Amino acid sequence: MSVATFTKAGVKATTPAKLDKNIFGVTVENHDLIKQAYVAYLANGRENLAVTKTRGLVSGGGKKPWKQKGTGRARFGSSRVPIWRGGGITFGPTGLENYSHKIHVKAKRQAIRQALSMAATEDRIKVIDAFDCKDGLTKPTAALLMKIGATRRVLVVVAKKEANVVRATNNLSEVKVVSAQYLNVYDIVNAHSVVIAKDALEIIGSWLGSETKAKAEAK
C-alpha cells in the first residue's frame, strides 16, 4: 500500500512511499488490544504522589481526651482517631501503591500495528524524505508541517531525536516528536497527523515487521 510522500522541502514527491501491509494493513476486528495498550501506557506513566497519614503518624493525640468513665460521653483514647476532625485517615494512599499494568511484548507490538493500520486507513499518515530542522528554528518547521497538511495534533516519527529537531518543535504545543523505537499506541491514537521520516519508516519495519514476516514464511 502507498501513502502520500513529500520531500524535505514539503513538495509532494512523484513516487509515493510503499507501506508494509503487515504493519500498516492489519485488519482490526475490535479495539480491545488497542485499549489495553493505551491504558497500560497511562498507568505505567502515573506518578504515585498521594500520601495520607494514619492515626499513628498524625502529631499530637498522646493524652486521653477525658477519663474513661463518668462523663456520659463515648470513650476515646486519642484525639487523632479517624472519626475526629484532625485525626488520621483510614485506608488512605500510602505512596507504595503499584498502578502499573503489564502487557506482553507481542501484544503491545500488535496493538501498535493495529493503531498504525487505523491511521493509514483514515489517511492520517504522511511520509517525508527527511525531517532535519537544520537551523533548529520553529517558524520554518511549523510552515513545513502546514505545507504537507499536518495540522492540529501532529506526531513526528524520526529515526533519532536530534537537538535541532527538539529545539524546533519545543514551542509547538501540538507537535510531538518521538523516536521510531519508542513509538506507542497512545501517541498514534491521539494524533490527527502522523508524519514519518523515511529512515524512521525503515526502523519501524525492522522491529514490527520481523514477527509477521516469520509467521508468513512458516506458513
Secondary structure as GFF3:
##gff-version 3
##sequence-region A 1 219
A	DSSP	beta_strand	2	3	.	.	.	ID=ss1
A	DSSP	beta_strand	5	6	.	.	.	ID=ss2
A	DSSP	beta_strand	17	18	.	.	.	ID=ss3
A	DSSP	alpha_helix	21	24	.	.	.	ID=ss4
A	DSSP	alpha_helix	32	44	.	.	.	ID=ss5
A	DSSP	alpha_helix	105	121	.	.	.	ID=ss6
A	DSSP	beta_strand	125	128	.	.	.	ID=ss7
A	DSSP	alpha_helix	138	147	.	.	.	ID=ss8
A	DSSP	beta_strand	154	158	.	.	.	ID=ss9
A	DSSP	alpha_helix	163	169	.	.	.	ID=ss10
A	DSSP	beta_strand	175	179	.	.	.	ID=ss11
A	DSSP	three_ten_helix	180	182	.	.	.	ID=ss12
A	DSSP	alpha_helix	185	190	.	.	.	ID=ss13
A	DSSP	beta_strand	193	197	.	.	.	ID=ss14
A	DSSP	alpha_helix	198	208	.	.	.	ID=ss15
A	DSSP	alpha_helix	210	218	.	.	.	ID=ss16
###
